[in-house]
Amino acid sequence: MSCETNDDAYVPEENEETTINYDFGTTVSKDFMGQIMDEDKNPIFNATVKIGSSQALTDANGIFIIKNASVKSNFAYIKATKTGYLTGSRTVIPTSGVNHVKIMLLSATVVGSVNSGTTGNVALPNGAKVNFDGNFKHEDGTVYNGNVNVVMHHLDPSDEDIDAKMPGSLLASNANGDAKVLETFGMVNVELQGSAGEKLQLSGTASIEMPIDPAQAANAPSIIPLWHFDEEAGYWVESGSATKLGNKYVGNVTHFSWWNCDAQFPTVNLCLTIVNPNNQPIANVEVQLVPNNQTYPRTGISNSNGEICGLVPANQTLTMNIFDNCGNLISTSQIGPFAVNTVLPNIVLTAGMVQQTTVVGTLVQCNNAVVTDGYVLLHYGNQTLVADVTNGDFEFNTLVCSSNDSFTLEAYDYTNLQTSGEIAYTFTTPVTNIGNLIACTAVNEYVTYQIDNNPVQYLIGPIQAGYSPNGLSISVQGNGTTTNGFYLWGNNNVPGIYTTSTYQLEGGDFNYIGQQTTNTVSFNLSNFGAVGEYIDMTFSGTYEDATTNTTHSITGVIHVIRDN
């Protein structure tokens, strides 16, 4: 990656009050691919992922692909949102290959409640706690009176998934606007909701209490800076301090977002490349860096070019640990200290350290023509790897664990609504050539729709369709690249022709079509089968886009299997 000089302080366009003296670099176009999952590591479909002005929806496997996103050469900010979850995000130093990102969204579950006009508190089982003074306000600043529901999460530094759960990275702006990299002693997120579900904020102050991880207790300072995460800018901002009281930190805050108790250090950019003895890059290698005066590591995964770039504390020796796909340690060494941005010499993994293989193949259609819009998943060890397919060819570089040489591939062809199913293979070294992988299993349920004269959208991922006392519900998602999600619900299961007084639609392309919007859309329910049989419906008409006040036409076909 390039390291251009930029001596000016950066001021995010969305938040002119936040500044940081950090070299963001120049504007570049980069490719990103990643997965959005929940706390149980289940993929989340139909999550919206945004990188600058580019966005995509995740598919059945939680996968998104965004190409040619406009980012800074030293800073890319990825945000993921989904109803029912807190906003998740990641900031990375983008590399020249496909940048792989994993974000874990936390549930927006209410854990307690308090009332305005009186003091109260909400606590988690691990001892994290928030004490309220009873003063709350709406987002527009007007006073709120009534019950306040509290959504709350605490992240312990020992959490093995903290890198995926926490927002942004550990890049921060201190009280002087200087860029720092942080060592966290714990994070807490609090969101406040009114009785109608509206977002609230503090009108006064609240005190937060965060337990200190036992492994950090001996090194925990008596007073530590507090930092809040600026969701618009994508980094942490110093805002006050917390005091060590016994085995916890206590500090006062005036608003809620993410709050972090952190020590701060000067920062440098560090880039490294993992290669084999033939100087060929090795992708999907986990590298952990542990500053010698800190307890927990920073983790990165090498991209298709074997590269990892990130922020590390300046002028500190680091322990570098390298792991295979099964979590086994294969190398440990000392690197640094680094006083300036640094690109390390290539790190060579020899045959004596680990076995490496390159899985290559071609994804083809039923007629052997190459797939032009799809991807392939490789399931192995504790990882799921993903490769985008635009011209048929796909490739994975991976390390082979000594105890396990079996893996599976699963391919998706969105253009022709075909899949390969999950197929088992055995690694060979140095190359595992599987030849043609055929996506020729017809998709047996789907939703298609077309807006105006735009291309037809095909949705084939996991489809949930059922009828309950609450009515009919059909939920499906897009492929994360060119198609968006879709949701239909209604209160009738008798074949016939209906309007939006009976059925309503929601999707990424058209937002919402229902009783509250201007539309002429009609729905023709032609078949409503028993569980395991088909639900068939067509719909067509016009609707007014509430954002642009323009009228569009829409037509669609629903052919789905009833689940319940």
C-alpha positions in Angstrom: 0.0 0.0 0.0 1.1 3.6 -0.5 1.9 5.9 2.4 1.3 9.5 1.2 2.0 12.4 3.5 -0.8 14.6 4.8 0.1 17.0 7.5 -3.4 18.6 7.8 -5.8 17.6 10.6 -8.7 15.6 9.2 -12.3 16.9 9.9 -15.0 14.5 9.0 -17.7 16.1 6.8 -20.5 14.8 8.9 -19.0 16.0 12.2 -17.1 19.3 12.1 -16.5 19.3 15.8 -14.3 16.2 15.8 -10.7 16.5 14.5 -7.7 14.2 14.5 -4.2 14.8 13.3 -3.9 11.5 11.5 -2.5 10.8 8.0 -5.7 9.5 6.2 -3.8 9.5 2.9 -5.4 10.1 -0.5 -8.7 9.0 -1.9 -8.5 5.5 -3.6 -10.8 2.8 -4.8 -10.7 -0.6 -3.0 -12.5 -3.9 -3.0 -14.2 -5.3 0.1 -15.7 -8.6 0.9 -16.9 -9.8 4.3 -19.4 -11.4 6.6 -21.9 -10.0 9.1 -22.9 -12.4 11.9 -24.7 -12.3 15.3 -23.2 -13.1 18.7 -23.7 -16.8 18.2 -21.8 -16.6 14.9 -24.9 -17.2 12.8 -24.9 -15.2 9.5 -27.2 -12.2 9.4 -29.0 -11.8 6.1 -30.3 -8.5 4.6 -28.0 -6.4 6.8 -27.1 -3.1 5.1 -23.3 -2.6 4.7 -22.0 0.9 3.8 -18.6 2.0 2.8 -18.6 5.7 1.9 -21.3 6.2 -0.8 -21.3 2.5 -1.7 -23.6 -0.1 -0.1 -24.8 -3.7 -0.3 -27.0 -6.1 1.5 -25.8 -9.4 2.9 -27.0 -12.6 1.5 -27.9 -16.0 3.0 -24.5 -16.5 4.4 -24.1 -13.0 5.7 -21.7 -12.2 2.9 -21.4 -8.8 1.2 -19.2 -7.7 -1.7 -18.5 -4.0 -2.5 -16.1 -3.2 -5.3 -14.4 0.0 -6.1 -15.4 1.7 -2.9 -14.0 5.2 -2.4 -11.9 5.3 0.8 -8.8 6.8 2.1 -5.5 5.0 1.5 -4.9 4.8 5.2 -8.5 4.6 6.4 -11.6 2.7 5.4 -14.8 2.8 7.5 -17.3 0.0 7.1 -20.7 0.2 8.8 -23.3 -2.5 9.1 -27.0 -2.1 10.3 -29.9 -4.4 10.7 -33.2 -3.9 12.6 -33.0 -5.5 16.0 -29.2 -5.0 16.3 -26.8 -2.3 17.4 -24.9 -0.6 14.5 -21.6 -2.5 13.9 -18.6 -1.1 12.2 -14.9 -1.6 11.4 -12.1 0.7 10.3 -9.2 -0.8 8.5 -6.1 0.3 6.6 -7.1 -1.0 3.1 -4.6 -3.1 1.2 -4.2 -3.7 -2.5 -6.1 -7.0 -2.7 -9.6 -7.8 -1.6 -10.1 -6.5 1.9 -11.9 -9.1 4.1 -14.0 -7.8 6.9 -15.9 -9.6 9.7 -18.4 -7.7 11.9 -20.5 -9.2 14.7 -23.7 -7.3 15.4 -24.9 -7.2 19.0 -28.6 -7.6 19.8 -30.6 -4.5 20.7 -32.3 -6.3 23.6 -33.7 -4.3 26.5 -32.0 -5.4 29.7 -33.7 -3.0 32.1 -35.6 0.2 32.6 -35.7 3.3 34.7 -38.1 6.3 35.0 -37.6 10.0 34.4 -37.6 12.3 37.4 -36.0 9.8 39.7 -32.6 8.1 40.1 -32.2 4.6 39.0 -29.7 2.1 37.6 -29.3 -0.9 35.3 -26.7 -3.6 35.8 -25.4 -6.6 33.9 -24.5 -9.9 35.6 -20.8 -9.2 35.2 -21.0 -6.0 37.3 -21.1 -3.5 34.5 -23.6 -0.8 35.6 -25.1 2.6 34.7 -26.5 5.0 37.3 -29.0 7.5 36.0 -30.0 10.9 37.5 -33.5 10.8 36.0 -33.0 13.5 33.3 -33.7 12.5 29.7 -34.4 14.2 26.4 -35.7 13.4 22.9 -33.2 13.6 20.0 -34.5 17.1 19.2 -33.6 18.2 22.7 -37.1 18.4 24.3 -37.6 17.0 27.7 -38.8 13.3 28.0 -41.0 12.1 30.8 -41.9 8.5 31.3 -40.4 5.0 31.3 -36.9 4.6 29.8 -35.9 1.2 28.4 -32.1 0.5 28.4 -30.2 -1.6 25.9 -26.7 -2.3 27.3 -23.6 -4.4 26.4 -20.2 -4.7 28.0 -17.2 -6.0 26.1 -14.4 -7.5 28.3 -10.9 -7.3 26.8 -10.6 -11.1 27.2 -13.5 -11.7 24.8 -12.0 -13.6 21.8 -14.5 -11.9 19.5 -13.9 -8.3 20.7 -12.3 -7.3 17.4 -15.5 -8.3 15.6 -17.9 -6.8 18.2 -16.3 -3.5 19.0 -16.9 -0.5 16.7 -14.2 0.9 14.4 -10.8 0.0 15.6 -8.6 1.3 18.4 -7.7 4.5 16.5 -8.5 7.5 18.6 -8.2 11.3 18.9 -7.0 12.5 22.3 -7.9 15.8 24.0 -5.3 17.6 21.9 -6.5 16.0 18.6 -3.5 13.8 18.3 -3.9 10.3 16.8 -3.4 7.5 19.3 -3.8 3.8 19.4 -5.6 2.4 22.5 -5.3 -0.5 24.9 -8.8 -1.2 26.1 -9.7 -2.0 29.7 -13.3 -2.5 28.8 -16.1 -1.0 26.7 -19.8 -0.4 27.3 -22.6 0.5 25.0 -25.9 2.0 26.2 -28.9 3.0 24.1 -32.0 4.6 25.6 -35.5 4.1 24.3 -38.8 5.8 25.2 -42.1 4.1 25.7 -42.8 4.3 22.0 -39.4 2.9 21.0 -38.0 6.4 20.1 -34.3 7.1 20.8 -33.5 9.1 23.8 -30.4 10.8 25.2 -29.2 12.0 28.6 -30.3 15.5 29.6 -28.1 15.4 32.7 -25.3 13.0 33.5 -24.9 9.3 34.2 -22.1 7.3 35.9 -20.8 4.1 34.3 -19.1 1.3 36.1 -17.0 -1.2 34.3 -15.4 -4.3 35.9 -11.6 -4.6 35.4 -10.4 -7.8 33.8 -8.4 -9.8 36.4 -5.5 -10.3 33.9 -5.2 -6.5 33.6 -5.7 -5.6 37.3 -2.0 -5.3 38.2 -1.4 -2.8 35.3 -4.7 -0.9 35.5 -3.9 2.8 36.2 -5.7 4.6 39.0 -7.1 7.1 36.6 -7.7 6.2 33.0 -9.0 8.3 30.0 -12.6 7.8 28.9 -13.3 7.7 25.2 -16.6 7.7 23.2 -16.9 6.3 19.7 -17.8 8.9 17.1 -20.1 6.9 14.8 -19.9 9.4 12.0 -16.1 9.8 12.0 -15.2 6.2 12.7 -12.8 6.6 15.6 -12.7 7.1 19.4 -12.6 10.6 21.0 -11.2 11.3 24.4 -14.0 12.6 26.8 -13.1 12.8 30.5 -11.7 10.0 32.7 -12.6 7.2 35.0 -11.3 6.3 38.4 -10.2 2.9 39.7 -12.4 1.9 42.7 -11.5 -1.6 43.8 -12.0 -3.9 40.8 -13.9 -1.5 38.6 -13.6 1.8 36.8 -16.2 4.5 37.5 -16.7 7.7 35.3 -19.3 10.2 34.4 -20.7 10.7 30.9 -23.1 13.2 29.4 -24.4 11.2 26.4 -24.5 7.6 25.3 -22.8 5.7 22.5 -19.9 3.3 23.0 -17.6 4.3 25.9 -14.2 2.9 26.4 -11.7 2.9 29.3 -8.3 3.0 27.5 -4.6 3.7 27.9 -3.3 5.7 24.9 -0.1 5.3 22.9 1.5 7.1 19.9 0.7 5.1 16.7 2.3 4.0 13.5 1.1 2.0 10.5 2.5 -1.5 10.2 2.1 -3.6 7.1 3.3 -7.2 6.6 3.0 -9.9 4.0 2.9 -13.6 4.5 4.5 -15.7 1.7 5.7 -19.3 1.1 9.3 -20.2 0.2 8.5 -19.4 -3.5 7.5 -15.9 -2.5 3.9 -16.5 -3.3 1.4 -14.8 -1.0 -0.6 -16.9 1.5 -4.1 -15.7 2.3 -6.3 -16.2 5.3 -3.5 -16.5 7.8 -4.3 -15.2 11.3 -1.6 -13.0 12.8 -1.7 -11.7 16.4 0.4 -8.8 17.6 0.8 -8.3 21.4 2.6 -5.2 22.6 5.0 -6.4 25.3 3.5 -4.2 28.0 -0.1 -5.2 27.2 -2.2 -8.3 27.9 -4.3 -8.9 24.9 -3.5 -9.1 21.1 -4.5 -7.2 18.0 -5.6 -9.7 15.3 -5.5 -9.5 11.5 -6.1 -12.0 8.6 -4.0 -11.9 5.5 -5.8 -10.9 2.3 -5.5 -12.5 -1.2 -2.1 -10.8 -1.5 -0.9 -12.1 1.8 -1.1 -8.6 3.3 -2.1 -7.2 6.6 -2.0 -3.6 7.6 -3.0 -1.9 10.8 -2.1 0.5 13.6 0.3 -0.5 16.4 1.8 1.4 19.3 5.0 3.3 18.3 8.3 2.5 20.0 7.2 -0.8 21.5 8.4 -4.3 21.0 5.7 -6.6 19.8 5.2 -10.4 20.0 4.0 -11.7 16.7 2.1 -15.0 16.8 0.9 -16.8 13.6 -1.8 -19.4 13.6 -3.2 -22.0 11.1 -6.8 -22.4 10.2 -7.5 -24.7 13.1 -6.1 -22.2 15.7 -2.8 -23.9 16.2 0.3 -21.7 16.9 2.8 -22.2 14.1 5.2 -19.3 14.7 6.1 -16.8 17.3 8.8 -14.0 17.2 9.6 -10.5 18.4 9.4 -7.5 16.1 9.9 -3.8 16.5 10.0 -1.3 18.0 8.8 1.0 15.2 9.2 4.8 15.3 7.7 5.5 11.8 5.2 3.8 9.4 6.8 0.5 8.5 6.5 -2.2 5.8 8.1 -5.4 7.1 10.2 -7.7 4.9 8.1 -10.7 3.7 7.4 -13.2 6.4 8.1 -16.7 5.0 6.2 -19.7 6.2 8.4 -22.7 5.3 7.3 -26.3 4.7 8.7 -27.3 8.0 6.4 -24.9 9.8 3.1 -25.6 8.0 1.6 -27.1 4.9 0.1 -24.7 2.4 -2.2 -25.3 -0.5 -3.9 -23.3 -3.2 -7.4 -24.5 -4.1 -8.2 -23.6 -7.7 -11.2 -24.3 -9.8 -13.8 -23.0 -12.3 -17.4 -22.4 -11.4 -19.6 -23.3 -14.3 -23.3 -23.5 -15.2 -25.3 -26.5 -16.3 -24.1 -26.0 -19.9 -20.5 -25.6 -18.8 -20.5 -21.9 -19.5 -18.6 -20.0 -16.8 -20.5 -18.3 -14.0 -20.3 -14.5 -14.1 -22.1 -13.5 -10.9 -21.6 -15.7 -7.9 -19.2 -16.8 -5.2 -17.7 -19.9 -3.6 -17.5 -20.7 0.1 -14.7 -22.9 1.5 -15.5 -24.4 4.9 -12.4 -25.7 6.8 -11.4 -25.9 10.4 -12.8 -22.9 12.3 -13.0 -20.7 9.3 -15.3 -20.0 6.3 -13.5 -18.5 3.4 -15.2 -16.8 0.5 -14.1 -16.0 -3.1 -15.9 -13.7 -5.5 -16.6 -15.2 -9.0 -17.0 -12.9 -12.0 -15.3 -14.9 -14.8 -15.7 -18.5 -13.6 -12.3 -18.8 -11.9 -11.9 -18.9 -8.1 -8.9 -19.5 -5.9 -8.2 -19.9 -2.2 -4.8 -19.9 -0.5 -5.0 -21.7 2.9 -2.9 -23.5 5.5 -3.6 -27.2 6.0 -3.8 -28.3 9.6 -1.9 -31.5 10.4 -4.9 -33.1 12.0 -7.4 -32.4 9.2 -7.2 -32.4 5.4 -10.9 -32.4 4.6 -12.9 -29.4 3.5 -16.1 -28.5 1.6 -17.0 -26.1 -1.1 -20.4 -24.5 -1.7 -21.1 -22.3 -4.8 -23.8 -19.9 -5.8 -24.8 -18.7 -9.3 -27.2 -15.8 -8.9 -27.8 -15.2 -12.6 -29.2 -18.6 -13.3 -30.6 -19.4 -9.8 -28.4 -22.4 -9.3 -26.3 -23.8 -6.5 -23.7 -26.6 -6.2 -24.7 -27.7 -2.8 -22.0 -28.5 -0.2 -19.4 -30.9 -1.7 -16.5 -32.5 0.3 -12.9 -32.6 -0.9 -9.4 -33.5 0.4 -6.5 -31.1 0.3 -3.4 -31.9 -1.8 -0.2 -29.8 -1.7 1.0 -27.5 -3.1 -2.2 -27.2 -5.3 -5.7 -28.6 -4.9 -7.2 -28.5 -8.4 -10.8 -29.4 -8.2 -11.5 -28.7 -11.9 -15.0 -27.6 -12.7 -17.4 -26.9 -9.8 -20.9 -27.2 -11.3 -23.7 -25.0 -10.0 -26.5 -27.0 -11.5 -29.0 -27.7 -8.7 -32.0 -25.7 -9.6 -33.2 -23.3 -6.9 -36.7 -24.6 -5.9 -38.0 -21.3 -4.6 -37.4 -17.7 -5.4 -38.7 -14.1 -5.6 -38.2 -11.9 -8.6 -39.2 -8.3 -9.2 -38.5 -5.5 -11.6 -38.7 -1.7 -11.1 -39.4 0.4 -14.2 -37.2 -0.9 -17.0 -34.3 -1.8 -14.7 -32.9 -5.3 -14.7 -35.0 -8.1 -13.1 -33.9 -8.8 -9.5 -33.5 -12.5 -8.5 -33.6 -13.4 -4.8 -32.8 -17.1 -4.0 -31.2 -17.2 -0.6 -32.8 -18.8 2.5 -36.5 -17.9 2.2 -38.8 -17.9 5.3 -42.5 -18.2 4.4 -45.3 -19.1 6.8 -48.7 -18.3 8.2 -49.3 -17.7 11.9 -52.1 -16.0 13.9 -50.2 -12.8 13.0 -50.8 -13.5 9.2 -48.7 -14.3 6.2 -44.9 -13.5 6.2 -42.4 -14.0 3.4 -38.8 -12.9 4.0 -35.9 -13.3 1.6 -32.6 -11.5 1.0 -30.4 -10.4 -1.9 -26.9 -11.6 -2.9 -25.1 -8.7 -1.2 -23.8 -7.3 -4.5 -26.5 -6.5 -7.1 -29.8 -7.5 -5.5 -31.4 -6.3 -2.3 -33.7 -7.9 0.2 -37.5 -8.4 0.2 -40.2 -8.7 2.8 -43.9 -9.2 2.3 -46.5 -9.5 5.1 -50.3 -9.6 5.2 -53.4 -10.8 7.0 -55.0 -13.2 4.4 -54.2 -16.6 3.0 -57.2 -17.1 0.7 -56.4 -17.0 -3.0 -57.7 -13.8 -4.6 -56.7 -10.2 -5.6 -55.8 -7.7 -2.9 -54.4 -4.3 -2.4 -51.9 -2.8 0.1 -54.7 -2.8 2.7 -54.1 -6.6 2.9 -50.4 -7.0 1.9 -47.4 -4.7 2.3 -43.9 -4.8 0.8 -40.5 -3.7 2.1 -37.2 -4.0 0.2 -33.8 -2.3 -0.3 -34.7 -1.1 -3.8 -38.1 0.4 -3.0 -38.1 0.9 0.8 -41.7 0.5 1.7 -45.0 0.0 -0.2 -48.0 -0.1 1.9 -51.0 1.6 3.4 -49.0 4.7 4.3 -47.7 5.2 0.8 -49.2 6.4 -2.5 -49.5 3.3 -4.7 -51.7 1.2 -7.1 -50.1 -2.1 -6.4 -52.3 -5.2 -6.5 -51.5 -8.7 -5.3 -52.8 -11.9 -7.0 -52.5 -14.8 -4.5 -53.1 -17.8 -6.8 -52.0 -20.6 -4.6 -51.6 -21.1 -0.8 -50.3 -24.7 -0.2 -50.0 -26.7 3.0 -46.7 -26.7 4.9 -44.0 -28.0 2.5 -46.1 -26.9 -0.5 -45.9 -23.7 -2.6 -47.2 -20.2 -2.1 -47.6 -18.5 -5.4 -48.3 -14.8 -5.9 -47.8 -12.1 -8.5 -47.9 -8.3 -7.8 -47.8 -5.2 -10.0 -48.6 -1.5 -10.0 -47.1 1.8 -9.4 -45.8 3.5 -6.2 -44.4 6.8 -5.2 -40.9 7.0 -3.8 -41.3 8.9 -0.5 -37.7 10.2 -0.7 -37.7 11.6 -4.3 -41.5 12.0 -4.8 -41.2 10.2 -8.1 -43.5 7.4 -9.4 -42.2 4.0 -10.4 -43.7 0.8 -11.7 -43.1 -2.6 -10.1 -43.9 -6.1 -11.1 -43.0 -9.3 -9.2 -43.4 -13.1 -8.9 -43.3 -15.1 -5.6 -42.8 -18.8 -5.8 -41.8 -20.1 -2.3 -42.2 -23.1 -0.1 -44.4 -22.7 3.0 -42.3 -23.4 6.1 -45.1 -23.2 8.7 
